[in-house]
Amino acid sequence: MCKKILVAMSGGVDSTVCAFVLKAKGYTAEGITLRLWSDSENIPDSFDTSPDQNCTDAANAARQLSIPHHSVALGESFRKCVVNKFIQDYIDGKTPNPCVECNKHIKLGELIKIAKSLGFDALATGHYARIEQQSSGEFVLKKAVDTSKDQSYFLWSVKKEYLPFIIMPLGTYTKQEVRSIAEENRLECAHRSDSQDICFIPDNDYVSFIKSNTNTDFPEGNFISSDGIVLGRHKGIINYTVGQRKGLGIALGYPAFVGKKSVSDNSVTLCSDSELYSDVLYAGSLNFLCGDFPSAPFRCQAKIRYRHCPADAIAEPLDDGRIRVLFDVPQRAITPGQSVVLYSGDTVIGGGIIE
């Protein structure tokens, strides 16, 4: 049984209740908050950091729980592993998911190394997911009990060897139960709203963010039909994503959707809704959490975006280290840069980045 647990704390209700639950169960808990981003300064990796608002909020939450609190800056690592990749993916015409990279490299990467270096037995987070040990001794990642809040989709890229060191207490609670715990124990975070935006782009204006952090030009180009006919002009390929309908700035007299983006000729293909459906995808940058890299095709349920309902499919390993996922029923708007996560029931098999 783990005794000393480092809890990743943001000052919000989930991470605060995570720490509260662990302390109530008799664990020795301490909080830690990461300072990752500032619009006005570069933040080097350092244990000696001035607090930002998240650090202050989390320190106040830890004080209310009467547990020690630490702050550490990982701005350099965050920029390199998360922000720069986010920007480059958009430049390359993809639609990335930075939370996947942050969990892999920062929250369940660098933070685990810090926890171990400080002598903690485990790292706890407020994610809605479960990590369980099987009768074989293997640790697996599972969906949360509250499927409406399940965050296992964002966690597929964590290193398999890290699973025994991670605790996710909220995986067996509903969101309402978590808020009730906060209210009943008069925690100051009880009514704090959940964060909705990308943490380093609080207004969710990723286009302005990328333009202000690069010298890259995103010129106008052609909207084209599926058969290559020029339909009009777009305002820069960065402004569009597969499946988009609103904000296209073109009137065709019929509903049109973004079907594809091509960086090579700076074109955006518009199509009908029916043309958005496909029964196959290819994925790379794979990580498997159950067993080794598969040697034969296997049945699974595949999820292609966070709010997507996992769909029955066959995943086929390829000789080049990628996988091909063949869906029983065609899926809408399969988007390069997003994650495909493979499940067996409520257990995460693994995942990859859609190409």
Phi, psi and omega per residue, in radians:
M1 nan 2.251 3.100
C2 -1.164 2.477 -3.125
K3 -1.928 -0.778 -3.026
K4 -1.965 2.022 -3.000
I5 -2.130 2.294 3.032
L6 -1.624 2.211 -3.066
V7 -1.905 2.140 3.051
A8 -1.248 2.075 -3.034
M9 -2.172 2.343 3.088
S10 -1.899 -0.200 -3.021
G11 1.673 -0.134 3.112
G12 -1.434 3.077 -3.045
V13 -1.180 -0.673 -3.060
D14 -1.150 -0.907 -3.095
S15 -1.213 -0.554 3.115
T16 -1.201 -0.771 3.093
V17 -1.165 -0.589 3.045
C18 -0.970 -0.858 3.120
A19 -1.139 -0.712 3.137
F20 -1.056 -0.806 -3.111
V21 -1.090 -0.762 -3.131
L22 -1.135 -0.742 3.115
K23 -1.112 -0.702 3.140
A24 -1.120 -0.475 3.120
K25 -1.474 -0.008 3.049
G26 1.729 0.082 3.103
Y27 -1.353 2.705 2.969
T28 -1.544 1.913 -3.054
A29 -1.962 2.483 2.994
E30 -2.347 2.555 -3.108
G31 -1.708 2.684 3.033
I32 -2.499 2.446 3.141
T33 -2.212 2.402 -3.116
L34 -1.702 2.293 2.982
R35 -1.709 1.985 -2.936
L36 -2.024 -0.559 -2.968
W37 -2.605 2.518 3.002
S38 -2.541 2.404 3.091
D39 -1.273 -0.317 -3.002
S40 -1.859 -0.143 -3.100
E41 -2.705 2.711 2.977
N42 -1.473 2.334 -3.087
I43 -1.895 1.911 3.109
P44 -1.289 2.800 3.040
D45 -1.216 2.142 -3.073
S46 -2.910 2.537 2.989
F47 -1.406 -0.259 -3.141
D48 -1.752 1.632 -3.048
T49 -2.345 2.527 3.021
S50 -1.376 2.472 -3.055
P51 -1.304 2.523 2.934
D52 -1.766 -2.993 -3.058
Q53 -1.105 -0.694 3.107
N54 -1.072 -0.754 3.121
C55 -1.081 -0.731 3.141
T56 -1.136 -0.793 3.127
D57 -1.081 -0.731 -3.126
A58 -1.206 -0.673 3.106
A59 -1.094 -0.681 3.095
N60 -1.146 -0.691 3.103
A61 -1.131 -0.726 3.111
A62 -1.129 -0.660 3.117
R63 -1.112 -0.693 3.122
Q64 -1.140 -0.549 3.114
L65 -1.503 -0.083 -3.114
S66 1.043 0.794 3.051
I67 -2.175 2.645 3.099
P68 -1.113 2.719 -3.138
H69 -2.387 2.437 3.113
H70 -2.133 2.644 2.995
S71 -2.207 2.458 3.113
V72 -2.491 2.485 3.120
A73 -1.718 2.283 3.058
L74 -2.280 0.656 -3.073
G75 -1.107 -0.689 -3.135
E76 -1.137 -0.802 3.111
S77 -1.129 -0.698 -3.134
F78 -1.116 -0.766 3.125
R79 -1.106 -0.773 -3.082
K80 -1.176 -0.823 -2.979
C81 -1.550 -0.462 -3.022
V82 -2.000 -1.040 -3.021
V83 -1.158 -0.856 -3.110
N84 -1.083 -0.683 3.104
K85 -1.171 -0.714 3.086
F86 -0.969 -0.838 -3.136
I87 -1.119 -0.831 -3.099
Q88 -1.110 -0.663 3.116
D89 -1.070 -0.736 3.103
Y90 -1.154 -0.669 3.078
I91 -1.061 -0.618 -3.129
D92 -1.446 0.077 3.077
G93 1.517 0.227 -3.132
K94 -1.724 2.991 3.065
T95 -2.126 1.625 -2.998
P96 -1.406 2.920 3.048
N97 -2.150 1.686 -3.031
P98 -1.150 -0.414 3.138
C99 -1.110 -0.596 3.110
V100 -1.101 -0.785 -3.129
E101 -1.211 -0.633 3.130
C102 -1.153 -0.758 3.099
N103 -1.086 -0.744 -3.100
K104 -1.133 -0.871 -2.975
H105 -1.646 -0.579 -2.983
I106 -1.893 -1.235 -3.007
K107 -1.134 -0.662 3.124
L108 -2.071 0.490 3.085
G109 -2.260 -1.489 -3.131
E110 -1.068 -0.639 -3.108
L111 -1.184 -0.581 3.056
I112 -1.148 -0.714 3.097
K113 -1.068 -0.710 3.119
I114 -1.123 -0.794 -3.134
A115 -1.028 -0.759 3.129
K116 -1.150 -0.708 -3.117
S117 -1.153 -0.459 3.134
L118 -1.581 0.034 3.048
G119 1.514 0.307 3.105
F120 -1.415 2.650 3.140
D121 -1.479 -0.350 -3.106
A122 -2.845 2.805 2.997
L123 -1.955 2.308 3.097
A124 -1.986 2.479 3.076
T125 -2.282 2.863 -3.142
G126 -1.597 0.357 3.103
H127 -1.142 2.558 3.016
Y128 -1.569 1.529 3.104
A129 -2.878 2.977 -3.133
R130 -2.251 2.510 2.975
I131 -2.089 2.112 -3.059
E132 -2.234 2.590 3.066
Q133 -1.661 2.251 3.141
Q134 -1.472 2.947 3.124
S135 -1.071 -0.434 3.107
S136 -1.309 -0.196 -3.072
G137 1.701 -0.227 -3.129
E138 -1.281 2.468 3.053
F139 -1.680 2.375 -3.118
V140 -2.253 2.714 3.073
L141 -1.707 2.288 -3.118
K142 -2.234 2.810 3.045
K143 -1.095 2.724 3.033
A144 -1.258 2.740 3.043
V145 -1.069 -0.717 3.091
D146 -1.452 1.631 -3.054
T147 -1.142 -0.405 3.122
S148 -1.242 -0.328 3.130
K149 -1.997 0.021 -3.063
D150 -0.919 2.285 -3.124
Q151 -2.037 0.258 -3.137
S152 -1.052 -0.478 3.123
Y153 -0.978 -0.628 -3.081
F154 -1.482 -0.051 -2.968
L155 -1.964 0.046 -3.035
W156 -1.086 -0.400 -3.016
S157 -1.562 -0.030 3.126
V158 -1.116 2.533 3.136
K159 -1.120 2.351 -3.096
K160 -1.000 -0.669 -3.094
E161 -1.219 -0.222 3.108
Y162 -1.481 -0.321 -3.040
L163 -0.962 -0.715 -3.137
P164 -1.127 -0.283 -3.069
F165 -1.673 -0.079 -3.016
I166 -1.897 2.414 3.063
I167 -2.139 2.339 3.101
M168 -2.240 1.432 -3.016
P169 -1.094 -0.459 -3.038
L170 -1.380 -0.095 -3.112
G171 -1.104 -0.336 3.136
T172 -1.794 0.097 -3.139
Y173 -1.943 2.704 2.919
T174 -1.522 2.848 3.117
K175 -1.086 -0.686 3.136
Q176 -1.116 -0.676 3.095
E177 -1.116 -0.663 3.123
V178 -1.133 -0.790 3.109
R179 -1.131 -0.627 3.119
S180 -1.129 -0.703 3.088
I181 -1.047 -0.767 -3.140
A182 -1.118 -0.730 -3.128
E183 -1.188 -0.810 -3.092
E184 -1.098 -0.508 -3.122
N185 -1.816 0.234 3.029
R186 0.944 0.711 3.073
L187 -1.328 2.383 -3.042
E188 -1.091 -0.402 -3.091
C189 -1.457 -0.003 -2.931
A190 -0.923 -0.643 -3.055
H191 -1.979 0.295 3.087
R192 -1.247 2.323 -3.088
S193 -1.275 2.684 3.126
D194 -1.299 2.536 3.052
S195 -1.260 2.353 -3.098
Q196 -1.972 -0.465 -3.008
D197 -1.655 2.912 2.970
I198 -1.094 2.298 -2.929
C199 -1.073 -0.550 -3.118
F200 -1.658 0.051 3.033
I201 -2.309 1.301 -2.988
P202 -1.070 -0.475 3.121
D203 -1.615 0.037 3.099
N204 1.126 0.291 3.100
D205 -1.591 1.337 -3.047
Y206 -1.186 -0.490 -3.130
V207 -1.124 -0.849 3.117
S208 -1.111 -0.667 3.131
F209 -1.067 -0.841 -3.105
I210 -1.139 -0.744 3.130
K211 -1.088 -0.656 -3.107
S212 -1.361 -0.276 -3.121
N213 -1.910 0.167 3.084
T214 -2.488 2.915 3.017
N215 -1.806 0.325 -3.069
T216 -1.412 2.366 3.072
D217 -1.684 2.428 3.109
F218 -2.070 1.448 -3.011
P219 -1.276 2.858 3.027
E220 -1.119 2.742 3.119
G221 -2.706 -2.923 -3.055
N222 -1.655 2.350 2.763
F223 -1.383 2.298 3.096
I224 -2.257 2.772 3.066
S225 -1.458 3.020 -3.127
S226 -1.075 -0.438 3.115
D227 -1.766 0.294 2.967
G228 1.572 0.096 3.136
I229 -1.376 2.305 3.127
V230 -1.253 2.210 -3.080
L231 -1.842 -0.362 -3.082
G232 2.826 -2.874 -3.072
R233 -2.015 2.398 3.036
H234 -1.750 2.923 -3.000
K235 -1.708 0.282 -3.098
G236 2.148 2.233 -2.960
I237 -1.069 -0.413 -3.107
I238 -1.165 -0.345 -3.058
N239 -1.423 0.025 -2.991
Y240 -2.287 2.684 3.066
T241 -2.458 2.704 -3.095
V242 -1.021 2.323 -3.129
G243 1.627 -0.179 -3.093
Q244 -1.173 2.437 3.041
R245 -2.103 -0.814 -3.082
K246 -1.304 2.624 3.031
G247 1.320 0.340 -3.128
L248 -1.315 -0.494 3.126
G249 1.286 0.469 3.109
I250 -2.498 2.400 3.138
A251 -1.949 2.070 -3.098
L252 -1.968 -0.123 -3.118
G253 1.506 0.061 3.098
Y254 -2.694 2.736 -3.133
P255 -1.098 2.266 3.128
A256 -2.237 2.545 -3.097
F257 -2.298 2.692 3.039
V258 -1.288 2.108 3.141
G259 -1.781 -0.499 -3.085
K260 -2.865 2.636 3.019
K261 -2.130 2.392 -3.141
S262 -2.173 1.952 3.129
V263 -1.228 -0.578 -3.043
S264 -1.056 -0.687 3.106
D265 -2.054 0.206 3.082
N266 0.962 0.750 -3.139
S267 -1.971 2.695 3.031
V268 -2.139 2.076 -3.130
T269 -1.524 2.237 3.071
L270 -1.802 2.511 -3.073
C271 -2.571 3.069 3.043
S272 -1.413 2.896 3.123
D273 -1.052 -0.693 -3.105
S274 -1.112 -0.507 -3.139
E275 -1.322 -0.160 3.121
L276 -1.357 -0.208 -3.045
Y277 -1.555 2.394 3.100
S278 -2.528 2.626 -3.135
D279 -1.843 0.200 -3.119
V280 -2.533 2.551 2.973
L281 -2.514 2.796 3.053
Y282 -2.097 2.489 -3.105
A283 -2.438 2.535 3.061
G284 -2.214 -2.887 -3.102
S285 0.898 0.855 -2.968
L286 -1.378 2.660 2.999
N287 -2.518 2.161 3.130
F288 -1.921 2.295 -3.092
L289 -1.781 -0.215 3.096
C290 -2.051 1.912 3.126
G291 1.242 -2.904 -3.121
D292 -1.583 3.116 3.075
F293 -0.996 2.208 -3.045
P294 -1.125 2.581 -3.139
S295 -1.841 -0.105 -3.100
A296 -2.530 2.758 3.092
P297 -1.025 2.608 3.141
F298 -2.542 2.631 3.081
R299 -1.353 2.547 3.135
C300 -2.850 -3.135 2.929
Q301 -2.034 2.250 -3.052
A302 -1.967 2.337 -3.127
K303 -2.019 2.172 -2.995
I304 -1.815 -0.102 3.004
R305 -2.796 2.921 -2.991
Y306 -1.023 -0.783 -3.087
R307 -1.592 0.220 3.140
H308 -1.476 2.429 3.057
C309 -1.385 2.149 -3.125
P310 -0.901 2.335 -3.044
A311 -1.998 2.494 3.140
D312 -1.082 2.380 -3.056
A313 -2.774 2.967 2.954
I314 -2.021 2.194 3.070
A315 -1.736 2.196 -3.060
E316 -2.053 2.013 3.105
P317 -1.207 2.454 -3.132
L318 -1.903 2.774 -3.086
D319 -1.150 -0.377 -3.113
D320 -1.566 0.178 3.080
G321 1.565 0.026 3.061
R322 -1.712 3.137 2.997
I323 -2.234 2.650 2.981
R324 -1.935 2.250 3.134
V325 -1.922 2.099 -3.129
L326 -1.893 2.002 -3.087
F327 -1.485 2.505 3.043
D328 -1.111 -0.643 -3.138
V329 -2.212 2.316 -3.141
P330 -0.935 2.484 -3.114
Q331 -1.942 2.630 -3.035
R332 -1.566 2.361 2.960
A333 0.982 0.975 3.003
I334 -1.187 2.130 -2.886
T335 -2.041 2.070 3.064
P336 -0.990 2.349 -3.120
G337 1.778 -0.438 3.068
Q338 -1.368 2.914 3.121
S339 -1.606 2.501 2.868
V340 -1.901 2.194 -3.116
V341 -2.021 2.291 -3.060
L342 -1.797 2.297 -3.103
Y343 -2.141 2.659 2.853
S344 -2.098 1.720 -3.005
G345 1.156 -2.139 3.136
D346 -1.736 0.169 -3.122
T347 -1.775 2.323 3.101
V348 -1.405 2.078 3.071
I349 -1.356 -0.766 -3.117
G350 2.899 -2.894 -3.123
G351 -2.947 -3.126 3.125
G352 -2.890 -3.140 -3.136
I353 -1.769 2.214 -3.123
I354 -1.174 2.336 -3.130
E355 -1.827 nan nan
